[in-house]
Amino acid sequence: MNRRHDIDALRALAFGLVIVYHVAMYYVADWHWHLKSPHAAQWLQLPMRALNLWRMDLVFLISGLALGFLQRGQGGGALWRQRSWRLLLPLVFGMAVVVPFQAYAQGVANGSIAPGLVAFLLRYAAGGPWPKNAFDGSDFGVTWNHLWYLPYLWLYTSVLVLLLPALQSAAGQRLRRAFAGLRGAALLVVPALPLMVWSLTLWPHFPPTHDLIGDGWLHAVYFTLFLYGWWIGTDEGWWAAAAHLRWSALGAALALLAAYMGLRALSADVAAPRQLMRLIADLYLWTALVAILGWGHVKLNRPRRWLSWANEAVYPWYVLHQTVVIVAIWWLAPLQLGPAVEPALLLLLTVAGCWAITALMRRSAWLRPLFGLRSRGVSPRQSHAPCGQGQARGKA
């Protein structure tokens, strides 16, 4: 089987986009985040919203793809144990060591917590208590902040492993073949229908929380896309169809985005139905994903020097990046560098910080598992990072 370089590249680019998005969250006006810049800009809302409607959906779809590659030749129990180790150990380590500074910076900035990092860390280790809304997640005593993706992915992996007997049954295989056999307009519309059902039934009652417990709508959407990724895997026909539709999917996505943004603009003056906007967003989400996968398959499915490094770096960069962003803000904000120089330096410091810490961490046998990397000497086949590190292989 040939290596699927396009999936390797899309994985790295998807997580890179998450990092850029979180840098931009410091500057986008009227959107809640841990810290906010005095240079917040209204115009950032449009590109940020365009990305926000599919960025994490792409990550979960790619994670489903990766699980499909990793699952081959393994029993469900062994796969679950290995994935649990790769997901939950970095989550616990991240919550204990990486994330706390984010909570400290937010609490100090909003006046809920007195300055003094050591005192904060001791109180954080004891689970609080904290003033109400001291930081995101303070009601629980501790927080996982941007690491919410890891418990969600662990949950979806666990559910899929439990469903493997049904998914691999004759009926399950027929359903998989029916999905992978979609072509033309059906490929652009039919997979969006379950997403639209979730919007009609769950979205009004379960606003996003990222707390794992009350996130019914996001769970339904993300698991559906996770399952789609597991289904399409190495199906040559599906990928050829997505590549064939890449222009149509791109055009449809842009038209749907324009319709969605137009309705949002109108809603300030007329009561544009929120449910209609949500359904348009679901169609936009799926057509955007088809466009990304189709174009990626055409343009990215070839070896590149940076892919080997990126495959190993993507997980620790994900774990580290938001804390590095907030540390960089903590240093840069007092300098009052302005709305042009400061964002550029913030992105540069974020990249440099993630690169430097990862370069040091990769040399340490005991630090590597804490950031989701396999131990030295373990073959890539045994690696189970959240985005399938080291094993995007298929029948390209």
C-alpha positions in Angstrom: 0.0 0.0 0.0 1.2 3.5 -0.9 1.5 6.2 1.7 -1.4 8.7 1.7 0.7 11.9 1.8 -2.5 14.0 1.3 -3.9 12.8 4.6 -0.6 13.4 6.4 -0.5 16.9 5.0 -4.1 17.7 5.8 -3.7 16.5 9.3 -0.7 18.8 9.8 -2.4 21.8 8.1 -5.7 21.3 10.1 -3.9 21.5 13.4 -1.8 24.4 12.1 -5.0 26.2 11.3 -6.2 25.5 14.9 -3.0 27.3 16.2 -3.5 30.3 13.9 -7.2 30.5 14.9 -6.3 30.7 18.6 -3.8 33.4 17.9 -6.5 35.4 16.1 -9.0 34.8 19.0 -7.0 37.3 21.0 -7.9 40.0 18.4 -11.4 39.2 17.2 -13.9 41.7 18.7 -16.9 40.5 20.8 -15.9 36.9 20.9 -15.1 35.4 24.4 -11.6 34.1 24.9 -9.2 33.9 27.9 -7.6 37.2 27.1 -8.6 40.0 24.8 -6.5 42.6 23.0 -7.2 46.3 23.2 -6.7 46.2 19.4 -9.7 43.9 18.8 -11.1 44.1 15.3 -14.7 43.7 14.1 -13.6 42.7 10.6 -11.9 39.5 11.9 -15.3 38.1 12.7 -16.1 37.3 9.0 -13.0 35.1 8.2 -13.0 33.6 11.7 -16.7 32.6 11.4 -16.0 31.1 7.9 -13.3 28.9 9.5 -15.2 28.2 12.7 -18.0 26.5 10.8 -15.8 23.6 9.7 -12.3 23.7 11.3 -12.9 21.3 14.1 -15.2 19.2 12.0 -12.3 18.6 9.6 -10.1 17.6 12.6 -12.6 15.0 13.8 -13.1 13.7 10.3 -9.3 13.3 9.8 -9.1 11.6 13.2 -11.7 9.1 12.0 -9.6 8.5 8.9 -6.6 7.9 11.1 -8.4 5.4 13.3 -9.4 3.4 10.3 -5.8 3.2 9.2 -4.7 2.2 12.7 -7.4 -0.3 13.3 -6.5 -2.6 10.5 -5.1 -5.9 11.8 -5.9 -5.1 15.5 -8.7 -6.2 17.8 -11.0 -3.6 19.2 -9.7 -4.1 22.8 -6.1 -3.7 21.9 -6.9 -0.6 19.8 -8.9 0.9 22.6 -6.1 0.4 25.2 -3.5 1.9 23.0 -5.6 4.9 22.0 -6.6 5.5 25.6 -2.9 5.6 26.7 -2.1 8.0 23.8 -5.0 10.3 24.5 -5.6 10.3 28.3 -2.0 10.5 29.5 -1.3 13.8 27.6 -4.7 15.1 28.7 -3.9 14.5 32.4 -0.3 15.9 32.0 -1.6 18.9 30.0 -4.3 19.7 32.6 -1.7 19.5 35.4 1.3 21.2 33.8 0.5 22.9 30.5 -2.9 24.5 31.0 -2.8 26.1 34.5 -1.0 29.2 33.3 -3.9 29.9 30.9 -6.3 29.9 33.9 -3.9 32.0 36.0 -3.5 34.7 33.2 -7.3 34.8 32.7 -8.1 35.1 36.3 -5.5 37.9 36.9 -6.7 39.8 33.8 -10.3 39.8 34.9 -9.5 40.6 38.6 -10.8 37.3 40.0 -7.4 36.0 41.1 -4.6 37.9 42.9 -1.2 37.9 41.2 1.2 35.2 42.4 1.7 32.2 40.2 3.0 29.8 42.9 0.1 30.5 45.2 -2.3 30.0 42.3 -0.7 26.7 41.3 -1.0 25.3 44.8 -4.6 26.3 44.9 -5.2 24.9 41.5 -3.6 21.6 42.5 -6.1 21.4 45.4 -9.0 22.1 43.0 -9.9 25.6 44.2 -12.4 26.8 45.1 -12.5 29.9 42.9 -14.7 32.9 42.5 -17.5 32.4 40.0 -16.2 32.7 36.4 -12.6 33.2 37.6 -11.5 31.4 34.4 -13.0 29.1 31.9 -13.8 25.9 33.7 -13.4 27.4 37.2 -16.7 25.9 38.4 -15.0 22.5 38.1 -11.9 23.6 40.0 -9.6 22.7 37.2 -9.9 23.1 33.4 -8.7 21.4 30.2 -9.3 24.5 28.0 -8.1 23.8 24.5 -7.4 20.1 25.3 -11.1 19.4 25.2 -10.5 17.7 21.9 -8.6 14.8 23.6 -11.5 13.5 25.9 -14.0 14.0 23.0 -11.8 12.0 20.7 -11.3 9.3 23.4 -15.1 9.1 23.8 -15.8 8.8 20.1 -13.0 6.1 19.7 -14.6 4.2 22.6 -18.0 4.4 21.1 -16.8 3.3 17.7 -14.9 0.3 19.2 -18.0 -0.7 21.0 -19.9 -0.5 17.7 -17.4 -2.4 15.7 -19.4 -5.7 15.7 -22.4 -3.8 14.2 -20.3 -1.7 11.8 -18.5 -4.8 10.5 -21.6 -6.9 10.2 -23.2 -7.4 6.8 -25.7 -4.6 7.4 -22.9 -2.3 8.6 -20.8 -3.0 5.5 -23.8 -2.3 3.3 -24.2 1.1 4.9 -20.5 1.8 4.6 -20.6 0.8 0.9 -23.7 3.0 0.3 -21.9 6.0 1.9 -18.7 5.4 0.0 -20.6 4.9 -3.2 -22.2 8.4 -3.2 -21.4 10.3 -6.4 -22.2 13.7 -7.9 -24.8 15.9 -6.2 -25.6 13.1 -3.8 -22.1 13.2 -2.4 -22.5 16.9 -1.7 -25.9 16.7 -0.1 -26.7 13.3 1.5 -23.9 13.3 4.1 -25.1 16.7 5.3 -28.6 15.4 6.0 -27.8 13.8 9.4 -26.0 17.1 10.4 -29.2 19.0 9.5 -31.2 16.5 11.6 -28.9 17.2 14.6 -29.4 20.9 14.0 -33.2 20.5 14.0 -33.4 18.3 17.0 -30.4 19.0 19.2 -29.0 22.4 18.4 -31.8 24.4 20.0 -31.4 22.5 23.3 -27.6 21.9 23.6 -25.4 24.9 23.0 -21.7 24.2 22.7 -20.0 23.8 26.1 -16.9 21.7 25.5 -17.5 20.2 29.0 -18.1 16.7 27.6 -21.3 16.3 29.6 -23.8 18.7 28.2 -22.6 18.9 24.6 -25.3 16.8 22.9 -25.4 18.7 19.6 -21.6 18.9 19.2 -21.2 15.2 20.1 -23.7 14.2 17.4 -22.0 16.3 14.8 -18.4 15.4 15.6 -19.1 11.7 16.0 -21.0 11.7 12.7 -18.0 13.2 10.9 -15.6 10.9 12.8 -17.6 8.0 11.5 -17.5 9.4 8.0 -13.8 9.6 8.2 -13.6 6.0 9.4 -15.9 4.9 6.5 -14.1 6.6 3.6 -10.6 5.5 4.7 -8.9 4.1 1.6 -11.9 3.8 -0.6 -10.4 4.7 -4.0 -13.8 5.4 -5.6 -14.8 7.9 -2.9 -11.5 9.8 -3.1 -11.7 9.9 -6.9 -15.2 11.2 -6.7 -14.2 13.9 -4.2 -11.3 15.0 -6.4 -13.7 15.1 -9.4 -16.1 17.3 -7.5 -13.5 19.6 -6.0 -14.5 22.6 -8.2 -18.2 22.0 -7.7 -17.8 21.6 -4.0 -15.7 24.7 -3.7 -18.3 26.7 -5.7 -21.1 25.4 -3.6 -19.3 26.1 -0.3 -18.6 29.7 -1.4 -22.2 30.2 -2.4 -23.5 28.7 0.8 -21.1 30.8 2.8 -22.3 34.0 1.0 -25.9 33.0 1.8 -25.1 32.3 5.4 -23.3 35.6 5.9 -26.0 37.5 4.0 -28.7 36.1 6.4 -26.5 37.0 9.4 -26.2 40.6 8.1 -29.9 40.8 7.5 -30.8 39.4 11.0 -29.8 42.8 12.5 -32.7 44.4 10.7 -35.2 41.6 10.1 -35.9 38.4 12.0 -34.0 36.0 9.7 -34.8 32.5 10.9 -31.9 31.1 13.0 -32.8 27.6 12.1 -32.5 28.3 8.4 -29.1 29.8 8.9 -28.0 26.7 10.9 -29.1 24.4 8.1 -27.3 26.5 5.5 -24.2 26.3 7.8 -24.5 22.5 7.8 -24.5 22.3 4.0 -21.6 24.8 3.9 -19.7 22.7 6.4 -20.0 19.5 4.4 -19.3 21.0 0.9 -16.3 22.8 2.4 -14.9 19.5 3.7 -15.5 17.8 0.4 -13.6 20.6 -1.3 -10.7 20.4 1.1 -10.4 16.6 0.8 -10.8 16.7 -2.9 -8.2 19.4 -3.5 -5.9 17.9 -0.9 -6.0 14.5 -2.7 -5.1 16.2 -6.0 -2.5 18.6 -4.8 -1.0 17.1 -1.6 -0.7 13.4 -2.3 3.0 13.4 -2.9 6.0 13.1 -0.6 7.4 16.2 1.0 10.4 16.7 3.2 8.5 18.4 6.0 5.8 15.7 6.4 7.9 13.3 8.4 8.8 16.0 10.9 5.2 17.4 11.0 3.7 13.9 11.6 5.6 13.7 14.9 5.4 17.4 15.9 1.7 18.0 15.4 0.6 16.4 18.7 3.0 18.2 21.0 2.4 21.5 19.1 -1.3 21.0 19.7 -0.8 20.4 23.5 1.5 23.3 23.9 0.3 26.0 21.5 -2.4 27.8 23.5 -0.3 28.2 26.6 2.6 29.4 24.5 0.2 32.0 22.9 -0.9 33.3 26.3 2.7 33.4 27.7 3.6 35.4 24.6 0.7 37.8 25.1 1.7 38.2 28.8 5.1 39.4 27.6 4.0 41.4 24.6 0.9 43.3 25.9 2.9 45.7 28.2 5.1 46.7 25.3 2.1 48.3 23.4 3.4 47.5 20.0 0.2 48.2 18.1 -2.2 46.3 15.9 0.3 45.4 13.2 3.6 44.5 14.9 2.1 42.8 17.9 0.1 40.1 16.0 3.0 39.3 13.8 5.3 38.9 16.8 2.7 36.9 18.6 2.4 34.4 15.8 6.2 34.3 15.4 6.7 33.7 19.2 4.1 31.0 19.2 5.7 29.1 16.4 9.2 29.5 17.8 8.1 28.5 21.3 6.3 25.4 20.1 9.2 24.5 17.9 11.8 24.9 20.6 10.0 23.1 23.3 9.1 20.2 21.0 12.7 19.9 19.8 13.9 19.5 23.4 11.0 17.2 24.4 11.5 14.8 21.5 15.0 14.0 22.8 13.6 12.9 26.2 12.4 9.3 26.6 10.2 10.1 29.6 8.7 13.3 28.2 7.7 11.9 24.8 4.7 9.8 26.1 3.4 12.9 28.0 3.0 14.7 24.7 1.5 11.7 22.9 4.7 10.5 21.1 5.7 6.9 20.9 8.8 5.8 22.8 12.0 5.5 20.9 12.3 2.2 19.2 8.5 1.6 18.9 7.4 1.2 15.3 5.0 3.7 13.7 2.5 0.9 13.4 2.2 0.9 17.2 1.8 4.7 17.4 -1.6 6.0 18.3 -1.5 9.8 18.5 -4.8 11.5 18.3 -4.5 12.3 14.7 -3.0 8.9 13.7 0.6 9.9 13.7 2.8 7.8 11.5 0.2 5.6 9.8 -1.7 7.4 7.0 -1.4 4.6 4.5 -3.8 3.5 1.8 -4.4 2.5 -1.8 -3.8 5.9 -3.3 
